Amino acid sequence: MEALDRLSRRATQWLALLGFAGLLLLALMTSLDALLRSAFSAPIHGVNDVSAVVMAVVISACIPANLAQRRNITVEVLGSLLGKTVNQVLTLFAGVVVLVVIGLMAWKFIPYTEGMYLSGRQTWVLAWPVWPWWAAATLFLIFAAFVQALNVFADVMALIRMLRTRPADALSSERGLK
C-alpha cells in the first residue's frame, strides 16, 4: 500500500507540473494577445477558445496534488480542544466528506463529457472538439478521487492504530470524563 501511495503522490506532482505549465502558456498567450491587440490592432485569433478549453484541464490537473499534500483549508480548533482521538476522528470525517465531493464531481463530469462528445460541440473560432479537453479534466478528477481514497484509508489506519495503542481510561480522561 505504501508503494501505491508513493507512486500516486509522485504522479500528482507531475500532473500539477503539467497543469502549471499549461497555465503559464495560457498566461503568455493571453499577454501576447493583449500586447498585439493594443499595440498593433492584431489580436491572436482563438485565444478565448484555447482559454475556455484549457482552464478546466489546468484546474483539474492541480486538484490531485492538493489532495495528496493535504493542502485543504482546515479548522482544527474543536479537535485540538477535545484531544487527539477526537481530532483524528474529525480528520477522518473531513477526508470522507472531501472524497464524497470529489467523487460526485468526477461522477457528474462523466455524463457531461459524454454529452460534449455526442453533441460534437466545438470551439467558436478554432473549431476544436471540446470533448477531449473535458475527458482529460474528468480523468484528472477521477484520479483525484483515487488519491483522496488513499488519504481516507491512511486516516482510517491511523485511527485504528491510535485506538489500539491507547487504553480505554486514557480516552475518557482525554475528553475530561474522569
Contact map, one row per residue, 1 for C-alpha under 8 A:
1111100000000000000000000000000000000000000000000000000000000000000000000000000000000000000000000000000000000000000000000000000000000000000000000000000000000000000000000000000000
1111110000000000000000000000000000000000000000000000000000000000000000000000000000000000000000000000000000000000000000000000000000000000000000000000000000000000000000000000000000
1111111000000000000000000000000000000000000000000000000000000000000000000000000000000000000000000000000000000000000000000000000000000000000000000000000000000000000000000000000000
1111111100000000000000000000000000000000000000000000000000000000000000000000000000000000000000000000000000000000000000000000000000000000000000000000000000000000000000000000000000
1111111110000000000000000000000000000000000000000000000000000000000000000000000000000000000000000000000000000000000000000000000000000000000000000000010000000000000000000000000000
0111111111000000000000000000000000000000000000000000000000000000000000000000000000000000000000000000000000000000000000000000000000000000000000000000000000000000000000000000000000
0011111111100000000000000000000000000000000000000000000000000000000000000000000000000000000000000000000000000000000000000000000000000000000000000000000000000000000000000000000000
0001111111110000000000000000000000000000000000000000000000000000000000000000000000000000000000000000000000000000000000000000000000000000000000000010000000000000000000000000000000
0000111111111000000000000000000000000000000000000000000000000000100100000000000000000000000000000000000000000000000000000000000000000000000000000010000000000000000000000000000000
0000011111111100000000000000000000000000000000000000000000000000000000000000000000000000000000000000000000000000000000000000000000000000000000000000000000000000000000000000000000
0000001111111110000000000000000000000000000000000000000000000000000000000000000000000000000000000000000000000000000000000000000000000000000000000000000000000000000000000000000000
0000000111111111000000000000000000000000000000000000000000000101100100000000000000000000000000000000000000000000000000000000000000000000000000000000000000000000000000000000000000
0000000011111111100000000000000000000000000000000000000000000000100000000000000000000000000000000000000000000000000000000000000000000000000000000000000000000000000000000000000000
0000000001111111110000000000000000000000000000000000000000000000000000000000000000000000000000000000000000000000000000000000000000000000000000000000000000000000000000000000000000
0000000000111111111000000000000000000000000000000000000000001100100000000000000000000000000000000000000000000000000000000000000000000000000000000000000000000000000000000000000000
0000000000011111111100000000000000000000000000000000000000001111100000000000000000000000000000000000000000000000000000000000000000000000000000000000000000000000000000000000000000
0000000000001111111110000000000000000000000000000000000000000000000000000000000000000000000000000000000000000000000000000000000000000000000000000000000000000000000000000000000000
0000000000000111111111000000000000000000000000000000000001001000000000000000000000000000000000000000000000000000000000000000000000000000000000000000000000000000000000000000000000
0000000000000011111111100000000000000000000000000000000011101100000000000000000000000000000000000000000000000000000000000000000000000000000000000000000000000000000000000000000000
0000000000000001111111110000000000000000000000000000000001000100000000000000000000000000000000000000000000000000000000000000000000000000000000000000000000000000000000000000000000
0000000000000000111111111000000000000000000000000000000000000000000000000000000000000000000000000000000000000000000000000000000000000000000000000000000000000000000000000000000000
0000000000000000011111111100000000000000000000000000010001000000000000000000000000000000000000000000000000000000000000000000000000000000000000000000000000000000000000000000000000
0000000000000000001111111110000000000000000000000000001001000000000000000000000000000000000000000000000000000000000000000000000000000000000000000000000000000000000000000000000000
0000000000000000000111111111000000000000000000000000000000000000000000000000000000000000000000000000000000000000000000000000000000000000000000000000000000000000000000000000000000
0000000000000000000011111111100000000000000000000000000000000000000000000000000000000000000000000000000000000000000000000000000000000000000000000000000000000000000000000000000000
0000000000000000000001111111110000000000000000000110010000000000000000000000000000000000000000000000000000000000000000000000000000000000000000000000000000000000000000000000000000
0000000000000000000000111111111000000000000000000000000000000000000000000000000000000000000000000000000000000000000000000000000000000000000000000000000000000000000000000000000000
0000000000000000000000011111111100000000000000000000000000000000000000000000000000000000000000000000000000000000000000000000000000000000000000000000000000000000000000000000000000
0000000000000000000000001111111110000000000000100000000000000000000000000000000000000000000000000000000000000000000000000000000000000000000000000000000000000000000000000000000000
0000000000000000000000000111111111000000000000100000000000000000000000000000000000000000000000000000000000000000000000000000000000000000000000000000000000000000000000000000000000
0000000000000000000000000011111111100000000000000000000000000000000000000000000000000000000000000000000000000000000000000000000000000000000000000000000000000000000000000000000000
0000000000000000000000000001111111110000000000000000000000000000000000000000000000000000000000000000000000000000000000000000000000000000000000000000000000000000000000000000000000
0000000000000000000000000000111111111000001100100000000000000000000000000000000000000000000000000000000000000000000000000000000000000000000000000000000000000000000000000000000000
0000000000000000000000000000011111111100001000000000000000000000000000000000000000000000000000000000000000000000000000000000000000000000000000000000000000000000000000000000000000
0000000000000000000000000000001111111111000000000000000000000000000000000000000000000000000000000000000000000000000000000000000000000000000000000000000000000000000000000000000000
0000000000000000000000000000000111111111111100000000000000000000000000000000000000000000000000000000000000000000000000000000000000000000000000000000000000000000000000000000000000
0000000000000000000000000000000011111111111100000000000000000000000000000000000000000000000000000000000000000000000000000000000000000000000000000000000000000000000000000000000000
0000000000000000000000000000000001111111110000000000000000000000000000000000000000000000000000000000000000000000000000000000000000000000000000000000000000000000000000000000000000
0000000000000000000000000000000000111111110000000000000000000000000000000000000000000000000000000000000000000000000000000000000000000000000000000000000000000000000000000000000000
0000000000000000000000000000000000111111110000000000000000000000000000000000000000000000000000000000000000000000000000000000000000000000000000000000000000000000000000000000000000
0000000000000000000000000000000000011111111000000000000000000000000000000000000000000000000000000000000000000000000000000000000000000000000000000000000000000000000000000000000000
0000000000000000000000000000000000011111111100000000000000000000000000000000000000000000000000000000000000000000000000000000000000000000000000000000000000000000000000000000000000
0000000000000000000000000000000011011000111110000000000000000000000000000000000000000000000000000000000000000000000000000000000000000000000000000000000000000000000000000000000000
0000000000000000000000000000000010011000011111100000000000000000000000000000000000000000000000000000000000000000000000000000000000000000000000000000000000000000000000000000000000
0000000000000000000000000000000000000000001111100000000000000000000000000000000000000000000000000000000000000000000000000000100000000000000000000000000000000000000000000000000000
0000000000000000000000000000000000000000000111111100000000000000000000000000000000000000000000000000000000000000000000000000110000000000000000000000000000000000000000000000000000
0000000000000000000000000000110010000000000111111110000000000000000000000000000000000000000000000000000000000000000000000000000000000000000000000000000000000000000000000000000000
0000000000000000000000000000000000000000000001111111000000000000000000000000000000000000000000000000000000000000000000000000000000000000000000000000000000000000000000000000000000
0000000000000000000000000000000000000000000001111111100000000000000000000000000000000000000000000000000000000000000000000011110000000000000000000000000000000000000000000000000000
0000000000000000000000000100000000000000000001111111110000000000000000000000000000000000000000000000000000000000000000000000000000000000000000000000000000000000000000000000000000
0000000000000000000000000100000000000000000000111111111000000000000000000000000000000000000000000000000000000000000000000000000000000000000000000000000000000000000000000000000000
0000000000000000000000000000000000000000000000011111111100000000000000000000000000000000000000000000000000000000000000000000000000000000000000000000000000000000000000000000000000
0000000000000000000000000000000000000000000000001111111110000000000000000000000000000000000000000000000000000000000000000000000001001100000000000000000000000000000000000000000000
0000000000000000000001000100000000000000000000000111111111000000000000000000000000000000000000000000000000000000000000000000000000001000000000000000000000000000000000000000000000
0000000000000000000000100000000000000000000000000011111111100000000000000000000000000000000000000000000000000000000000000000000000000000000000000000000000000000000000000000000000
0000000000000000000000000000000000000000000000000001111111110000000000000000000000000000000000000000000000000000000000000000000000001100100000000000000000000000000000000000000000
0000000000000000001000000000000000000000000000000000111111111000000000000000000000000000000000000000000000000000000000000000000000001101100100000000000000000000000000000000000000
0000000000000000011101100000000000000000000000000000011111111100000000000000000000000000000000000000000000000000000000000000000000000000100000000000000000000000000000000000000000
0000000000000000001000000000000000000000000000000000001111111110000000000000000000000000000000000000000000000000000000000000000000000000000000000000000000000000000000000000000000
0000000000000000000000000000000000000000000000000000000111111111000000000000000000000000000000000000000000000000000000000000000000000000110110000000000000000000000000000000000000
0000000000000011011000000000000000000000000000000000000011111111100000000000000000000000000000000000000000000000000000000000000000000000100110000000000000000000000000000000000000
0000000000010011001100000000000000000000000000000000000001111111110000000000000000000000000000000000000000000000000000000000000000000000000000000000000000000000000000000000000000
0000000000000001000000000000000000000000000000000000000000111111111000000000000000000000000000000000000000000000000000000000000000000000000110010000000000000000000000000000000000
0000000000010001000000000000000000000000000000000000000000011111111100000000000000000000000000000000000000000000000000000000000000000000000110111011000000000000000000000000000000
0000000010011011000000000000000000000000000000000000000000001111111110000000000000000000000000000000000000000000000000000000000000000000000000010000000000000000000000000000000000
0000000000000000000000000000000000000000000000000000000000000111111111110000000000000000000000000000000000000000000000000000000000000000000000000000000000000000000000000000000000
0000000000000000000000000000000000000000000000000000000000000011111111110000000000000000000000000000000000000000000000000000000000000000000000010011000000000000000000000000000000
0000000010010000000000000000000000000000000000000000000000000001111111100000000000000000000000000000000000000000000000000000000000000000000000000011001000000000000000000000000000
0000000000000000000000000000000000000000000000000000000000000000111111100000000000000000000000000000000000000000000000000000000000000000000000000000000000000000000000000000000000
0000000000000000000000000000000000000000000000000000000000000000011111110000000000000000000000000000000000000000000000000000000000000000000000000000000000000000000000000000000000
0000000000000000000000000000000000000000000000000000000000000000011111111000000000000000000000000000000000000000000000000000000000000000000000000000000000000000000000000000000000
0000000000000000000000000000000000000000000000000000000000000000011001111100000000000000000000000000000000000000000000000000000000000000000000000000000000000000000000000000000000
0000000000000000000000000000000000000000000000000000000000000000000000111110000000000000000000000000000000000000000000000000000000000000000000000000000000000000000000000000000000
0000000000000000000000000000000000000000000000000000000000000000000000011111000000000000000000000000000000000000000000000000000000000000000000000000000000000000000000000000000000
0000000000000000000000000000000000000000000000000000000000000000000000001111110000000000000000000000000000000000000000000000000000000000000000000000000000000000000000000000000000
0000000000000000000000000000000000000000000000000000000000000000000000000111111100000010000000000000000000000000000000000000000000000000000000000000000000000000000000000000000000
0000000000000000000000000000000000000000000000000000000000000000000000000011111110000000000000000000000000000000000000000000000000000000000000000000000000000000000000000000000000
0000000000000000000000000000000000000000000000000000000000000000000000000011111111000010000000000000000000000000000000000000000000000000000000000000000000000000000000000000000000
0000000000000000000000000000000000000000000000000000000000000000000000000001111111110111010000000000000000000000000000000000000000000000000000000000000000000000000000000000000000
0000000000000000000000000000000000000000000000000000000000000000000000000001111111110010000000000000000000000000000000000000000000000000000000000000000000000000000000000000000000
0000000000000000000000000000000000000000000000000000000000000000000000000000111111100000000000000000000000000000000000000000000000000000000000000000000000000000000000000000000000
0000000000000000000000000000000000000000000000000000000000000000000000000000011111111110000000000000000000000000000000000000000000000000000000000000000000000000000000000000011000
0000000000000000000000000000000000000000000000000000000000000000000000000000001111111110000000000000000000000000000000000000000000000000000000000000000000000000000000000000011000
0000000000000000000000000000000000000000000000000000000000000000000000000000001101111111000000000000000000000000000000000000000000000000000000000000000000000000000000000000000000
0000000000000000000000000000000000000000000000000000000000000000000000000000000001111111100000000000000000000000000000000000000000000000000000000000000000000010011000000010000000
0000000000000000000000000000000000000000000000000000000000000000000000000000001001111111110000000000000000000000000000000000000000000000000000000000000000000000000000000000000000
0000000000000000000000000000000000000000000000000000000000000000000000000001011101111111111000000000000000000000000000000000000000000000000000000000000000000000000000000000000000
0000000000000000000000000000000000000000000000000000000000000000000000000000001000011111111100000000000000000000000000000000000000000000000000000000000000100110000000000000000000
0000000000000000000000000000000000000000000000000000000000000000000000000000000000001111111110000000000000000000000000000000000000000000000000000000000000000010000000000000000000
0000000000000000000000000000000000000000000000000000000000000000000000000000001000000111111111000000000000000000000000000000000000000000000000000000000000000000000000000000000000
0000000000000000000000000000000000000000000000000000000000000000000000000000000000000011111111100000000000000000000000000000000000000000000000000000000000100000000000000000000000
0000000000000000000000000000000000000000000000000000000000000000000000000000000000000001111111110000000000000000000000000000000000000000000000000000000100110000000000000000000000
0000000000000000000000000000000000000000000000000000000000000000000000000000000000000000111111111000000000000000000000000000000000000000000000000000000000000000000000000000000000
0000000000000000000000000000000000000000000000000000000000000000000000000000000000000000011111111100000000000000000000000000000000000000000000000000000000000000000000000000000000
0000000000000000000000000000000000000000000000000000000000000000000000000000000000000000001111111110000000000000000000000000000000000000000000000001001100100000000000000000000000
0000000000000000000000000000000000000000000000000000000000000000000000000000000000000000000111111111000000000000000000000000000000000000000000000000000100000000000000000000000000
0000000000000000000000000000000000000000000000000000000000000000000000000000000000000000000011111111100000000000000000000000000000000000000000000000000000000000000000000000000000
0000000000000000000000000000000000000000000000000000000000000000000000000000000000000000000001111111110000000000000000000000000000000000000000000001000000000000000000000000000000
0000000000000000000000000000000000000000000000000000000000000000000000000000000000000000000000111111111000000000000000000000000000000000000000001001100100000000000000000000000000
0000000000000000000000000000000000000000000000000000000000000000000000000000000000000000000000011111111100000000000000000000000000000000000000000000000000000000000000000000000000
0000000000000000000000000000000000000000000000000000000000000000000000000000000000000000000000001111111110000000000000000000000000000000000000000000000000000000000000000000000000
0000000000000000000000000000000000000000000000000000000000000000000000000000000000000000000000000111111111000000000000000000000000000000000011011000000000000000000000000000000000
0000000000000000000000000000000000000000000000000000000000000000000000000000000000000000000000000011111111100000000000000000000000000000000011001000000000000000000000000000000000
0000000000000000000000000000000000000000000000000000000000000000000000000000000000000000000000000001111111110000000000000000000000000000000000000000000000000000000000000000000000
0000000000000000000000000000000000000000000000000000000000000000000000000000000000000000000000000000111111111000000000000000000000000000000010000000000000000000000000000000000000
0000000000000000000000000000000000000000000000000000000000000000000000000000000000000000000000000000011111111100000000000000000000000000011011001000000000000000000000000000000000
0000000000000000000000000000000000000000000000000000000000000000000000000000000000000000000000000000001111111110000000000000000000000000000001000000000000000000000000000000000000
0000000000000000000000000000000000000000000000000000000000000000000000000000000000000000000000000000000111111111000000000000000000000000000000000000000000000000000000000000000000
0000000000000000000000000000000000000000000000000000000000000000000000000000000000000000000000000000000011111111100000000000000000000100010000000000000000000000000000000000000000
0000000000000000000000000000000000000000000000000000000000000000000000000000000000000000000000000000000001111111110000000000000000000010010000000000000000000000000000000000000000
0000000000000000000000000000000000000000000000000000000000000000000000000000000000000000000000000000000000111111111000000000000000000000000000000000000000000000000000000000000000
0000000000000000000000000000000000000000000000000000000000000000000000000000000000000000000000000000000000011111111100000000000000000000000000000000000000000000000000000000000000
0000000000000000000000000000000000000000000000000000000000000000000000000000000000000000000000000000000000001111111110000000000000100110010000000000000000000000000000000000000000
0000000000000000000000000000000000000000000000000000000000000000000000000000000000000000000000000000000000000111111111000000000000100000000000000000000000000000000000000000000000
0000000000000000000000000000000000000000000000000000000000000000000000000000000000000000000000000000000000000011111111100000000000000000000000000000000000000000000000000000000000
0000000000000000000000000000000000000000000000000000000000000000000000000000000000000000000000000000000000000001111111111000000001100000000000000000000000000000000000000000000000
0000000000000000000000000000000000000000000000000000000000000000000000000000000000000000000000000000000000000000111111111000000001100000000000000000000000000000000000000000000000
0000000000000000000000000000000000000000000000000000000000000000000000000000000000000000000000000000000000000000011111110000000000000000000000000000000000000000000000000000000000
0000000000000000000000000000000000000000000000000000000000000000000000000000000000000000000000000000000000000000001111111000000000000000000000000000000000000000000000000000000000
0000000000000000000000000000000000000000000000000000000000000000000000000000000000000000000000000000000000000000000111111100000011100000000000000000000000000000000000000000000000
0000000000000000000000000000000000000000000000000000000000000000000000000000000000000000000000000000000000000000000110111110000011100000000000000000000000000000000000000000000000
0000000000000000000000000000000000000000000000000000000000000000000000000000000000000000000000000000000000000000000000011111001111000000000000000000000000000000000000000000000000
0000000000000000000000000000000000000000000000001000000000000000000000000000000000000000000000000000000000000000000000001111111111000000000000000000000000000000000000000000000000
0000000000000000000000000000000000000000000000001000000000000000000000000000000000000000000000000000000000000000000000000111111000000000000000000000000000000000000000000000000000
0000000000000000000000000000000000000000000011001000000000000000000000000000000000000000000000000000000000000000000000000011111000000000000000000000000000000000000000000000000000
0000000000000000000000000000000000000000000001001000000000000000000000000000000000000000000000000000000000000000000000000011111100000000000000000000000000000000000000000000000000
0000000000000000000000000000000000000000000000000000000000000000000000000000000000000000000000000000000000000000000000000111111110000000000000000000000000000000000000000000000000
0000000000000000000000000000000000000000000000000000000000000000000000000000000000000000000000000000000000000000000000000110011111000000000000000000000000000000000000000000000000
0000000000000000000000000000000000000000000000000000000000000000000000000000000000000000000000000000000000000000000000011110001111110000000000000000000000000000000000000000000000
0000000000000000000000000000000000000000000000000000100000000000000000000000000000000000000000000000000000000000000110011110000111111100000000000000000000000000000000000000000000
0000000000000000000000000000000000000000000000000000000000000000000000000000000000000000000000000000000000000000110110011000000011111110000000000000000000000000000000000000000000
0000000000000000000000000000000000000000000000000000000000000000000000000000000000000000000000000000000000000000000000000000000011111111000000000000000000000000000000000000000000
0000000000000000000000000000000000000000000000000000110110000000000000000000000000000000000000000000000000000000000000000000000001111111100000000000000000000000000000000000000000
0000000000000000000000000000000000000000000000000000100110000000000000000000000000000000000000000000000000001000100000000000000001111111110000000000000000000000000000000000000000
0000000000000000000000000000000000000000000000000000000000000000000000000000000000000000000000000000000000000100100000000000000000111111111000000000000000000000000000000000000000
0000000000000000000000000000000000000000000000000000000010000000000000000000000000000000000000000000000000000000000000000000000000011111111100000000000000000000000000000000000000
0000000000000000000000000000000000000000000000000000000111011000000000000000000000000000000000000000000000000000000000000000000000001111111110000000000000000000000000000000000000
0000000000000000000000000000000000000000000000000000000000010000000000000000000000000000000000000000000001001100100000000000000000000111111111000000000000000000000000000000000000
0000000000000000000000000000000000000000000000000000000000000000000000000000000000000000000000000000000001000000000000000000000000000011111111100000000000000000000000000000000000
0000000000000000000000000000000000000000000000000000000010011011000000000000000000000000000000000000000000000000000000000000000000000001111111110000000000000000000000000000000000
0000000000000000000000000000000000000000000000000000000000011011000000000000000000000000000000000000011011000000000000000000000000000000111111111000000000000000000000000000000000
0000000000000000000000000000000000000000000000000000000000000000000000000000000000000000000000000000011001100000000000000000000000000000011111111100000000000000000000000000000000
0000000000000000000000000000000000000000000000000000000000000001000000000000000000000000000000000000000000000000000000000000000000000000001111111110000000000000000000000000000000
0000000000000000000000000000000000000000000000000000000000000011101000000000000000000000000000000000010000000000000000000000000000000000000111111111000000000000000000000000000000
0000000000000000000000000000000000000000000000000000000000000001000000000000000000000000000000000010011001000000000000000000000000000000000011111111100000000000000000000000000000
0000000000000000000000000000000000000000000000000000000000000000000000000000000000000000000000000000000000000000000000000000000000000000000001111111110000000000000000000000000000
0000000110000000000000000000000000000000000000000000000000000001001100000000000000000000000000000000000000000000000000000000000000000000000000111111111000000000000000000000000000
0000000000000000000000000000000000000000000000000000000000000001001100000000000000000000000000100110000000000000000000000000000000000000000000011111111100000000000000000000000000
0000000000000000000000000000000000000000000000000000000000000000000000000000000000000000000000000010000000000000000000000000000000000000000000001111111110000000000000000000000000
0000100000000000000000000000000000000000000000000000000000000000000000000000000000000000000000000000000000000000000000000000000000000000000000000111111111000000000000000000000000
0000000000000000000000000000000000000000000000000000000000000000000100000000000000000000000000100000000000000000000000000000000000000000000000000011111111100000000000000000000000
0000000000000000000000000000000000000000000000000000000000000000000000000000000000000000000100110010000000000000000000000000000000000000000000000001111111110000000000000000000000
0000000000000000000000000000000000000000000000000000000000000000000000000000000000000000000000000000000000000000000000000000000000000000000000000000111111111000000000000000000000
0000000000000000000000000000000000000000000000000000000000000000000000000000000000000000000000000000000000000000000000000000000000000000000000000000011111111100000000000000000000
0000000000000000000000000000000000000000000000000000000000000000000000000000000000000001001100100000000000000000000000000000000000000000000000000000001111111110000000000000000000
0000000000000000000000000000000000000000000000000000000000000000000000000000000000000000000100000000000000000000000000000000000000000000000000000000000111111111000000000000000000
0000000000000000000000000000000000000000000000000000000000000000000000000000000000000000000000000000000000000000000000000000000000000000000000000000000011111111100000000000000000
0000000000000000000000000000000000000000000000000000000000000000000000000000000000000001000000000000000000000000000000000000000000000000000000000000000001111111110000000000000000
0000000000000000000000000000000000000000000000000000000000000000000000000000000000001001100000000000000000000000000000000000000000000000000000000000000000111111111000000000000000
0000000000000000000000000000000000000000000000000000000000000000000000000000000000000000000000000000000000000000000000000000000000000000000000000000000000011111111100000000000000
0000000000000000000000000000000000000000000000000000000000000000000000000000000000000000000000000000000000000000000000000000000000000000000000000000000000001111111110000000000000
0000000000000000000000000000000000000000000000000000000000000000000000000000000000001000000000000000000000000000000000000000000000000000000000000000000000000111111111000000000000
0000000000000000000000000000000000000000000000000000000000000000000000000000000000001000000000000000000000000000000000000000000000000000000000000000000000000011111111100000000000
0000000000000000000000000000000000000000000000000000000000000000000000000000000000000000000000000000000000000000000000000000000000000000000000000000000000000001111111100000000000
0000000000000000000000000000000000000000000000000000000000000000000000000000000000000000000000000000000000000000000000000000000000000000000000000000000000000000111111100000000000
0000000000000000000000000000000000000000000000000000000000000000000000000000000000000000000000000000000000000000000000000000000000000000000000000000000000000000011111110110000000
0000000000000000000000000000000000000000000000000000000000000000000000000000000000000000000000000000000000000000000000000000000000000000000000000000000000000000001111111110000000
0000000000000000000000000000000000000000000000000000000000000000000000000000000000000000000000000000000000000000000000000000000000000000000000000000000000000000000001111111000000
0000000000000000000000000000000000000000000000000000000000000000000000000000000000000000000000000000000000000000000000000000000000000000000000000000000000000000000000111111100000
0000000000000000000000000000000000000000000000000000000000000000000000000000000000000000000000000000000000000000000000000000000000000000000000000000000000000000000001111111110000
0000000000000000000000000000000000000000000000000000000000000000000000000000000000001000000000000000000000000000000000000000000000000000000000000000000000000000000001111111111000
0000000000000000000000000000000000000000000000000000000000000000000000000000000000000000000000000000000000000000000000000000000000000000000000000000000000000000000000011111111111
0000000000000000000000000000000000000000000000000000000000000000000000000000000000000000000000000000000000000000000000000000000000000000000000000000000000000000000000001111111111
0000000000000000000000000000000000000000000000000000000000000000000000000000000001100000000000000000000000000000000000000000000000000000000000000000000000000000000000000111111110
0000000000000000000000000000000000000000000000000000000000000000000000000000000001100000000000000000000000000000000000000000000000000000000000000000000000000000000000000011111110
0000000000000000000000000000000000000000000000000000000000000000000000000000000000000000000000000000000000000000000000000000000000000000000000000000000000000000000000000001111111
0000000000000000000000000000000000000000000000000000000000000000000000000000000000000000000000000000000000000000000000000000000000000000000000000000000000000000000000000001111111
0000000000000000000000000000000000000000000000000000000000000000000000000000000000000000000000000000000000000000000000000000000000000000000000000000000000000000000000000001100111
